[in-house]
Amino acid sequence: MHKLLFSFQITIKLEQDLKKVTQDEVDFFIKGNIALEKSKRKKPFAWFPEEGWEDCIRLGEVMPDKFSSLLEDIERNEKIWLQVNWC
């Protein structure tokens, strides 16, 4: 396990040196959304986990080039997202 974690750490550092990964992205990957305040944008469905919704919002902020439409995609595709195993 230690070798795997060491390899991951080296890889992340190399990617950061190449400007392919930011510290914000690494922090989000490790911790998720750690904001104390809830966002103003309310989750669209009662079944959607609050923590998961906050993570989705933060993901769109950290990586807008890849996830800028994530929230809208979730809101428009409830049936598909209902199939996700949230446990």
Biopython code that builds the backbone (N, CA, C, O; Angstrom):
import numpy as np
from Bio.PDB.StructureBuilder import StructureBuilder

atoms = [
    (1, "MET", "N", (0.813, -1.188, 0.000)),
    (1, "MET", "CA", (0.000, 0.000, 0.000)),
    (1, "MET", "C", (0.864, 1.263, 0.000)),
    (1, "MET", "O", (0.539, 2.238, -0.677)),
    (2, "HIS", "N", (1.951, 1.246, 0.751)),
    (2, "HIS", "CA", (2.809, 2.417, 0.821)),
    (2, "HIS", "C", (3.404, 2.749, -0.548)),
    (2, "HIS", "O", (3.536, 3.920, -0.902)),
    (3, "LYS", "N", (3.760, 1.721, -1.312)),
    (3, "LYS", "CA", (4.315, 1.946, -2.648)),
    (3, "LYS", "C", (3.275, 2.583, -3.559)),
    (3, "LYS", "O", (3.594, 3.454, -4.369)),
    (4, "LEU", "N", (2.045, 2.148, -3.423)),
    (4, "LEU", "CA", (0.964, 2.705, -4.244)),
    (4, "LEU", "C", (0.724, 4.177, -3.897)),
    (4, "LEU", "O", (0.577, 5.009, -4.793)),
    (5, "LEU", "N", (0.686, 4.496, -2.624)),
    (5, "LEU", "CA", (0.495, 5.890, -2.209)),
    (5, "LEU", "C", (1.674, 6.754, -2.632)),
    (5, "LEU", "O", (1.493, 7.894, -3.058)),
    (6, "PHE", "N", (2.869, 6.217, -2.516)),
    (6, "PHE", "CA", (4.058, 6.949, -2.934)),
    (6, "PHE", "C", (4.008, 7.214, -4.439)),
    (6, "PHE", "O", (4.307, 8.321, -4.887)),
    (7, "SER", "N", (3.637, 6.213, -5.205)),
    (7, "SER", "CA", (3.521, 6.378, -6.661)),
    (7, "SER", "C", (2.476, 7.423, -7.016)),
    (7, "SER", "O", (2.682, 8.241, -7.912)),
    (8, "PHE", "N", (1.348, 7.390, -6.304)),
    (8, "PHE", "CA", (0.296, 8.382, -6.531)),
    (8, "PHE", "C", (0.815, 9.785, -6.231)),
    (8, "PHE", "O", (0.584, 10.710, -7.009)),
    (9, "GLN", "N", (1.508, 9.947, -5.118)),
    (9, "GLN", "CA", (2.031, 11.249, -4.735)),
    (9, "GLN", "C", (3.044, 11.773, -5.767)),
    (9, "GLN", "O", (3.005, 12.947, -6.134)),
    (10, "ILE", "N", (3.919, 10.926, -6.217)),
    (10, "ILE", "CA", (4.897, 11.330, -7.232)),
    (10, "ILE", "C", (4.183, 11.728, -8.526)),
    (10, "ILE", "O", (4.525, 12.731, -9.152)),
    (11, "THR", "N", (3.196, 10.933, -8.912)),
    (11, "THR", "CA", (2.448, 11.234, -10.135)),
    (11, "THR", "C", (1.753, 12.580, -10.037)),
    (11, "THR", "O", (1.791, 13.370, -10.980)),
    (12, "ILE", "N", (1.119, 12.845, -8.904)),
    (12, "ILE", "CA", (0.431, 14.128, -8.711)),
    (12, "ILE", "C", (1.429, 15.284, -8.779)),
    (12, "ILE", "O", (1.152, 16.308, -9.403)),
    (13, "LYS", "N", (2.568, 15.124, -8.149)),
    (13, "LYS", "CA", (3.583, 16.184, -8.178)),
    (13, "LYS", "C", (4.081, 16.435, -9.602)),
    (13, "LYS", "O", (4.277, 17.584, -9.998)),
    (14, "LEU", "N", (4.281, 15.382, -10.358)),
    (14, "LEU", "CA", (4.711, 15.541, -11.756)),
    (14, "LEU", "C", (3.633, 16.251, -12.573)),
    (14, "LEU", "O", (3.936, 17.140, -13.369)),
    (15, "GLU", "N", (2.385, 15.858, -12.373)),
    (15, "GLU", "CA", (1.283, 16.492, -13.100)),
    (15, "GLU", "C", (1.146, 17.972, -12.718)),
    (15, "GLU", "O", (0.835, 18.810, -13.564)),
    (16, "GLN", "N", (1.379, 18.281, -11.452)),
    (16, "GLN", "CA", (1.344, 19.675, -11.027)),
    (16, "GLN", "C", (2.482, 20.467, -11.664)),
    (16, "GLN", "O", (2.287, 21.608, -12.083)),
    (17, "ASP", "N", (3.660, 19.872, -11.739)),
    (17, "ASP", "CA", (4.796, 20.545, -12.385)),
    (17, "ASP", "C", (4.512, 20.833, -13.851)),
    (17, "ASP", "O", (4.965, 21.841, -14.394)),
    (18, "LEU", "N", (3.763, 19.946, -14.486)),
    (18, "LEU", "CA", (3.398, 20.126, -15.897)),
    (18, "LEU", "C", (2.164, 21.006, -16.071)),
    (18, "LEU", "O", (1.701, 21.227, -17.190)),
    (19, "LYS", "N", (1.631, 21.510, -14.946)),
    (19, "LYS", "CA", (0.446, 22.374, -14.942)),
    (19, "LYS", "C", (-0.801, 21.662, -15.458)),
    (19, "LYS", "O", (-1.699, 22.293, -16.017)),
    (20, "LYS", "N", (-0.850, 20.345, -15.267)),
    (20, "LYS", "CA", (-2.022, 19.569, -15.682)),
    (20, "LYS", "C", (-3.001, 19.367, -14.527)),
    (20, "LYS", "O", (-4.170, 19.051, -14.747)),
    (21, "VAL", "N", (-2.522, 19.549, -13.300)),
    (21, "VAL", "CA", (-3.348, 19.391, -12.099)),
    (21, "VAL", "C", (-3.043, 20.547, -11.165)),
    (21, "VAL", "O", (-1.880, 20.853, -10.904)),
    (22, "THR", "N", (-4.090, 21.188, -10.662)),
    (22, "THR", "CA", (-3.895, 22.292, -9.717)),
    (22, "THR", "C", (-4.008, 21.789, -8.276)),
    (22, "THR", "O", (-4.513, 20.695, -8.025)),
    (23, "GLN", "N", (-3.537, 22.593, -7.351)),
    (23, "GLN", "CA", (-3.651, 22.228, -5.940)),
    (23, "GLN", "C", (-5.123, 22.172, -5.517)),
    (23, "GLN", "O", (-5.495, 21.341, -4.689)),
    (24, "ASP", "N", (-5.954, 23.041, -6.074)),
    (24, "ASP", "CA", (-7.398, 22.997, -5.781)),
    (24, "ASP", "C", (-8.007, 21.659, -6.193)),
    (24, "ASP", "O", (-8.842, 21.103, -5.478)),
    (25, "GLU", "N", (-7.589, 21.149, -7.341)),
    (25, "GLU", "CA", (-8.095, 19.858, -7.812)),
    (25, "GLU", "C", (-7.655, 18.723, -6.881)),
    (25, "GLU", "O", (-8.446, 17.839, -6.553)),
    (26, "VAL", "N", (-6.400, 18.758, -6.465)),
    (26, "VAL", "CA", (-5.891, 17.737, -5.546)),
    (26, "VAL", "C", (-6.646, 17.809, -4.222)),
    (26, "VAL", "O", (-7.066, 16.786, -3.681)),
    (27, "ASP", "N", (-6.813, 19.017, -3.710)),
    (27, "ASP", "CA", (-7.537, 19.187, -2.448)),
    (27, "ASP", "C", (-8.958, 18.661, -2.547)),
    (27, "ASP", "O", (-9.441, 18.000, -1.627)),
    (28, "PHE", "N", (-9.634, 18.947, -3.655)),
    (28, "PHE", "CA", (-10.998, 18.458, -3.820)),
    (28, "PHE", "C", (-11.019, 16.936, -3.898)),
    (28, "PHE", "O", (-11.885, 16.293, -3.305)),
    (29, "PHE", "N", (-10.083, 16.369, -4.617)),
    (29, "PHE", "CA", (-10.008, 14.911, -4.741)),
    (29, "PHE", "C", (-9.831, 14.248, -3.372)),
    (29, "PHE", "O", (-10.431, 13.210, -3.095)),
    (30, "ILE", "N", (-9.019, 14.845, -2.536)),
    (30, "ILE", "CA", (-8.720, 14.263, -1.227)),
    (30, "ILE", "C", (-9.831, 14.534, -0.204)),
    (30, "ILE", "O", (-10.205, 13.645, 0.561)),
    (31, "LYS", "N", (-10.349, 15.752, -0.196)),
    (31, "LYS", "CA", (-11.256, 16.172, 0.872)),
    (31, "LYS", "C", (-12.712, 16.350, 0.459)),
    (31, "LYS", "O", (-13.600, 16.302, 1.310)),
    (32, "GLY", "N", (-12.973, 16.554, -0.823)),
    (32, "GLY", "CA", (-14.329, 16.914, -1.234)),
    (32, "GLY", "C", (-14.587, 18.372, -0.903)),
    (32, "GLY", "O", (-13.647, 19.148, -0.732)),
    (33, "ASN", "N", (-15.837, 18.744, -0.812)),
    (33, "ASN", "CA", (-16.202, 20.120, -0.491)),
    (33, "ASN", "C", (-16.143, 20.298, 1.029)),
    (33, "ASN", "O", (-16.898, 19.660, 1.763)),
    (34, "ILE", "N", (-15.254, 21.159, 1.488)),
    (34, "ILE", "CA", (-15.102, 21.349, 2.928)),
    (34, "ILE", "C", (-15.656, 22.692, 3.395)),
    (34, "ILE", "O", (-15.413, 23.102, 4.530)),
    (35, "ALA", "N", (-16.390, 23.370, 2.535)),
    (35, "ALA", "CA", (-16.961, 24.666, 2.903)),
    (35, "ALA", "C", (-17.928, 24.499, 4.068)),
    (35, "ALA", "O", (-18.684, 23.530, 4.124)),
    (36, "LEU", "N", (-17.898, 25.436, 4.983)),
    (36, "LEU", "CA", (-18.793, 25.390, 6.131)),
    (36, "LEU", "C", (-20.196, 25.880, 5.779)),
    (36, "LEU", "O", (-21.186, 25.413, 6.343)),
    (37, "GLU", "N", (-20.269, 26.813, 4.853)),
    (37, "GLU", "CA", (-21.562, 27.350, 4.432)),
    (37, "GLU", "C", (-22.142, 26.527, 3.297)),
    (37, "GLU", "O", (-21.419, 26.089, 2.402)),
    (38, "LYS", "N", (-23.425, 26.326, 3.339)),
    (38, "LYS", "CA", (-24.106, 25.645, 2.236)),
    (38, "LYS", "C", (-24.267, 26.638, 1.094)),
    (38, "LYS", "O", (-24.397, 27.842, 1.313)),
    (39, "SER", "N", (-24.256, 26.121, -0.115)),
    (39, "SER", "CA", (-24.409, 26.983, -1.273)),
    (39, "SER", "C", (-25.847, 27.489, -1.365)),
    (39, "SER", "O", (-26.760, 26.936, -0.752)),
    (40, "LYS", "N", (-26.020, 28.535, -2.132)),
    (40, "LYS", "CA", (-27.356, 29.105, -2.312)),
    (40, "LYS", "C", (-28.194, 28.281, -3.281)),
    (40, "LYS", "O", (-29.424, 28.329, -3.250)),
    (41, "ARG", "N", (-27.529, 27.538, -4.127)),
    (41, "ARG", "CA", (-28.250, 26.716, -5.097)),
    (41, "ARG", "C", (-28.742, 25.446, -4.403)),
    (41, "ARG", "O", (-27.947, 24.639, -3.922)),
    (42, "LYS", "N", (-30.030, 25.290, -4.362)),
    (42, "LYS", "CA", (-30.647, 24.162, -3.662)),
    (42, "LYS", "C", (-30.611, 22.911, -4.534)),
    (42, "LYS", "O", (-30.677, 22.985, -5.761)),
    (43, "LYS", "N", (-30.506, 21.773, -3.878)),
    (43, "LYS", "CA", (-30.498, 20.504, -4.612)),
    (43, "LYS", "C", (-31.869, 20.325, -5.274)),
    (43, "LYS", "O", (-32.894, 20.700, -4.705)),
    (44, "PRO", "N", (-31.875, 19.757, -6.460)),
    (44, "PRO", "CA", (-33.112, 19.690, -7.238)),
    (44, "PRO", "C", (-34.080, 18.593, -6.794)),
    (44, "PRO", "O", (-35.275, 18.680, -7.075)),
    (45, "PHE", "N", (-33.587, 17.574, -6.113)),
    (45, "PHE", "CA", (-34.424, 16.430, -5.755)),
    (45, "PHE", "C", (-34.204, 16.079, -4.291)),
    (45, "PHE", "O", (-33.079, 16.147, -3.795)),
    (46, "ALA", "N", (-35.260, 15.710, -3.607)),
    (46, "ALA", "CA", (-35.170, 15.368, -2.184)),
    (46, "ALA", "C", (-34.264, 14.158, -1.958)),
    (46, "ALA", "O", (-33.598, 14.068, -0.926)),
    (47, "TRP", "N", (-34.234, 13.229, -2.912)),
    (47, "TRP", "CA", (-33.454, 11.997, -2.758)),
    (47, "TRP", "C", (-31.959, 12.216, -2.951)),
    (47, "TRP", "O", (-31.159, 11.362, -2.569)),
    (48, "PHE", "N", (-31.573, 13.337, -3.534)),
    (48, "PHE", "CA", (-30.157, 13.606, -3.817)),
    (48, "PHE", "C", (-29.462, 13.965, -2.510)),
    (48, "PHE", "O", (-29.918, 14.875, -1.818)),
    (49, "PRO", "N", (-28.376, 13.286, -2.146)),
    (49, "PRO", "CA", (-27.698, 13.573, -0.879)),
    (49, "PRO", "C", (-27.184, 15.018, -0.824)),
    (49, "PRO", "O", (-26.608, 15.519, -1.790)),
    (50, "GLU", "N", (-27.397, 15.667, 0.298)),
    (50, "GLU", "CA", (-26.968, 17.061, 0.470)),
    (50, "GLU", "C", (-25.460, 17.209, 0.261)),
    (50, "GLU", "O", (-25.011, 18.124, -0.430)),
    (51, "GLU", "N", (-24.697, 16.319, 0.852)),
    (51, "GLU", "CA", (-23.240, 16.375, 0.712)),
    (51, "GLU", "C", (-22.824, 16.159, -0.744)),
    (51, "GLU", "O", (-21.902, 16.811, -1.234)),
    (52, "GLY", "N", (-23.502, 15.251, -1.427)),
    (52, "GLY", "CA", (-23.203, 14.998, -2.832)),
    (52, "GLY", "C", (-23.489, 16.213, -3.697)),
    (52, "GLY", "O", (-22.730, 16.522, -4.616)),
    (53, "TRP", "N", (-24.594, 16.909, -3.399)),
    (53, "TRP", "CA", (-24.939, 18.113, -4.165)),
    (53, "TRP", "C", (-23.889, 19.206, -3.944)),
    (53, "TRP", "O", (-23.477, 19.878, -4.890)),
    (54, "GLU", "N", (-23.463, 19.378, -2.696)),
    (54, "GLU", "CA", (-22.437, 20.377, -2.404)),
    (54, "GLU", "C", (-21.120, 20.026, -3.100)),
    (54, "GLU", "O", (-20.411, 20.913, -3.576)),
    (55, "ASP", "N", (-20.796, 18.740, -3.158)),
    (55, "ASP", "CA", (-19.592, 18.299, -3.873)),
    (55, "ASP", "C", (-19.707, 18.599, -5.365)),
    (55, "ASP", "O", (-18.734, 19.029, -5.984)),
    (56, "CYS", "N", (-20.869, 18.380, -5.940)),
    (56, "CYS", "CA", (-21.072, 18.662, -7.369)),
    (56, "CYS", "C", (-20.897, 20.148, -7.660)),
    (56, "CYS", "O", (-20.294, 20.528, -8.663)),
    (57, "ILE", "N", (-21.426, 20.978, -6.777)),
    (57, "ILE", "CA", (-21.279, 22.429, -6.948)),
    (57, "ILE", "C", (-19.808, 22.808, -6.911)),
    (57, "ILE", "O", (-19.338, 23.564, -7.761)),
    (58, "ARG", "N", (-19.084, 22.289, -5.937)),
    (58, "ARG", "CA", (-17.656, 22.606, -5.803)),
    (58, "ARG", "C", (-16.856, 22.069, -6.978)),
    (58, "ARG", "O", (-15.928, 22.727, -7.448)),
    (59, "LEU", "N", (-17.204, 20.886, -7.456)),
    (59, "LEU", "CA", (-16.511, 20.310, -8.603)),
    (59, "LEU", "C", (-16.635, 21.218, -9.826)),
    (59, "LEU", "O", (-15.672, 21.402, -10.570)),
    (60, "GLY", "N", (-17.819, 21.780, -10.028)),
    (60, "GLY", "CA", (-18.012, 22.723, -11.136)),
    (60, "GLY", "C", (-17.175, 23.983, -10.985)),
    (60, "GLY", "O", (-16.782, 24.592, -11.980)),
    (61, "GLU", "N", (-16.901, 24.377, -9.746)),
    (61, "GLU", "CA", (-16.074, 25.555, -9.499)),
    (61, "GLU", "C", (-14.591, 25.238, -9.673)),
    (61, "GLU", "O", (-13.840, 26.053, -10.210)),
    (62, "VAL", "N", (-14.169, 24.064, -9.223)),
    (62, "VAL", "CA", (-12.753, 23.686, -9.277)),
    (62, "VAL", "C", (-12.329, 23.339, -10.702)),
    (62, "VAL", "O", (-11.220, 23.669, -11.122)),
    (63, "MET", "N", (-13.212, 22.675, -11.439)),
    (63, "MET", "CA", (-12.877, 22.239, -12.801)),
    (63, "MET", "C", (-13.965, 22.664, -13.789)),
    (63, "MET", "O", (-14.638, 21.811, -14.368)),
    (64, "PRO", "N", (-14.143, 23.969, -13.986)),
    (64, "PRO", "CA", (-15.227, 24.435, -14.859)),
    (64, "PRO", "C", (-15.085, 23.989, -16.313)),
    (64, "PRO", "O", (-16.084, 23.849, -17.018)),
    (65, "ASP", "N", (-13.860, 23.767, -16.763)),
    (65, "ASP", "CA", (-13.667, 23.330, -18.145)),
    (65, "ASP", "C", (-14.264, 21.949, -18.402)),
    (65, "ASP", "O", (-14.636, 21.634, -19.532)),
    (66, "LYS", "N", (-14.355, 21.133, -17.371)),
    (66, "LYS", "CA", (-14.883, 19.775, -17.531)),
    (66, "LYS", "C", (-16.285, 19.607, -16.944)),
    (66, "LYS", "O", (-17.058, 18.784, -17.434)),
    (67, "PHE", "N", (-16.624, 20.368, -15.908)),
    (67, "PHE", "CA", (-17.862, 20.128, -15.169)),
    (67, "PHE", "C", (-18.777, 21.341, -15.063)),
    (67, "PHE", "O", (-19.609, 21.397, -14.157)),
    (68, "SER", "N", (-18.648, 22.301, -15.953)),
    (68, "SER", "CA", (-19.461, 23.515, -15.857)),
    (68, "SER", "C", (-20.954, 23.240, -16.025)),
    (68, "SER", "O", (-21.776, 23.993, -15.504)),
    (69, "SER", "N", (-21.314, 22.189, -16.733)),
    (69, "SER", "CA", (-22.740, 21.900, -16.957)),
    (69, "SER", "C", (-23.258, 20.765, -16.074)),
    (69, "SER", "O", (-24.382, 20.300, -16.266)),
    (70, "LEU", "N", (-22.453, 20.316, -15.112)),
    (70, "LEU", "CA", (-22.836, 19.172, -14.287)),
    (70, "LEU", "C", (-24.167, 19.378, -13.576)),
    (70, "LEU", "O", (-25.018, 18.489, -13.593)),
    (71, "LEU", "N", (-24.358, 20.523, -12.960)),
    (71, "LEU", "CA", (-25.587, 20.760, -12.196)),
    (71, "LEU", "C", (-26.813, 20.741, -13.102)),
    (71, "LEU", "O", (-27.846, 20.169, -12.751)),
    (72, "GLU", "N", (-26.693, 21.362, -14.257)),
    (72, "GLU", "CA", (-27.803, 21.352, -15.210)),
    (72, "GLU", "C", (-28.057, 19.944, -15.732)),
    (72, "GLU", "O", (-29.205, 19.546, -15.928)),
    (73, "ASP", "N", (-26.983, 19.194, -15.956)),
    (73, "ASP", "CA", (-27.137, 17.814, -16.425)),
    (73, "ASP", "C", (-27.872, 16.962, -15.395)),
    (73, "ASP", "O", (-28.714, 16.137, -15.752)),
    (74, "ILE", "N", (-27.556, 17.161, -14.128)),
    (74, "ILE", "CA", (-28.245, 16.425, -13.070)),
    (74, "ILE", "C", (-29.718, 16.809, -13.040)),
    (74, "ILE", "O", (-30.591, 15.945, -12.967)),
    (75, "GLU", "N", (-29.985, 18.098, -13.097)),
    (75, "GLU", "CA", (-31.369, 18.581, -13.019)),
    (75, "GLU", "C", (-32.217, 18.099, -14.189)),
    (75, "GLU", "O", (-33.412, 17.854, -14.024)),
    (76, "ARG", "N", (-31.614, 17.960, -15.367)),
    (76, "ARG", "CA", (-32.363, 17.548, -16.558)),
    (76, "ARG", "C", (-32.513, 16.039, -16.697)),
    (76, "ARG", "O", (-33.339, 15.575, -17.482)),
    (77, "ASN", "N", (-31.732, 15.268, -15.953)),
    (77, "ASN", "CA", (-31.696, 13.815, -16.148)),
    (77, "ASN", "C", (-31.951, 13.054, -14.856)),
    (77, "ASN", "O", (-31.164, 12.185, -14.481)),
    (78, "GLU", "N", (-33.026, 13.369, -14.186)),
    (78, "GLU", "CA", (-33.314, 12.757, -12.888)),
    (78, "GLU", "C", (-33.365, 11.237, -12.967)),
    (78, "GLU", "O", (-32.824, 10.561, -12.092)),
    (79, "LYS", "N", (-33.997, 10.688, -13.990)),
    (79, "LYS", "CA", (-34.136, 9.226, -14.085)),
    (79, "LYS", "C", (-32.781, 8.527, -14.132)),
    (79, "LYS", "O", (-32.593, 7.486, -13.503)),
    (80, "ILE", "N", (-31.859, 9.090, -14.862)),
    (80, "ILE", "CA", (-30.524, 8.492, -14.966)),
    (80, "ILE", "C", (-29.801, 8.576, -13.623)),
    (80, "ILE", "O", (-29.170, 7.610, -13.193)),
    (81, "TRP", "N", (-29.891, 9.722, -12.968)),
    (81, "TRP", "CA", (-29.200, 9.897, -11.690)),
    (81, "TRP", "C", (-29.842, 9.067, -10.584)),
    (81, "TRP", "O", (-29.170, 8.719, -9.613)),
    (82, "LEU", "N", (-31.103, 8.749, -10.707)),
    (82, "LEU", "CA", (-31.755, 7.883, -9.728)),
    (82, "LEU", "C", (-31.168, 6.474, -9.732)),
    (82, "LEU", "O", (-31.245, 5.757, -8.734)),
    (83, "GLN", "N", (-30.586, 6.088, -10.856)),
    (83, "GLN", "CA", (-30.011, 4.752, -10.981)),
    (83, "GLN", "C", (-28.652, 4.639, -10.290)),
    (83, "GLN", "O", (-28.154, 3.530, -10.102)),
    (84, "VAL", "N", (-28.045, 5.763, -9.910)),
    (84, "VAL", "CA", (-26.747, 5.757, -9.247)),
    (84, "VAL", "C", (-26.929, 5.202, -7.837)),
    (84, "VAL", "O", (-27.864, 5.576, -7.129)),
    (85, "ASN", "N", (-26.042, 4.319, -7.445)),
    (85, "ASN", "CA", (-26.083, 3.741, -6.105)),
    (85, "ASN", "C", (-25.411, 4.703, -5.137)),
    (85, "ASN", "O", (-24.188, 4.845, -5.163)),
    (86, "TRP", "N", (-26.175, 5.356, -4.296)),
    (86, "TRP", "CA", (-25.659, 6.383, -3.390)),
    (86, "TRP", "C", (-25.140, 5.822, -2.084)),
    (86, "TRP", "O", (-24.706, 6.596, -1.231)),
    (87, "CYS", "N", (-25.163, 4.530, -1.887)),
    (87, "CYS", "CA", (-24.704, 3.956, -0.610)),
    (87, "CYS", "C", (-23.231, 3.638, -0.637)),
    (87, "CYS", "O", (-22.686, 3.152, 0.353)),
]
sb = StructureBuilder()
sb.init_structure("model")
sb.init_model(0)
sb.init_chain("A")
sb.init_seg("    ")
for serial, (resi, resn, name, xyz) in enumerate(atoms, 1):
    if name == "N":
        sb.init_residue(resn, " ", resi, " ")
    sb.init_atom(name, np.array(xyz, "f"), 0.0, 1.0, " ", f" {name:<3s}", serial, name[0])
structure = sb.get_structure()
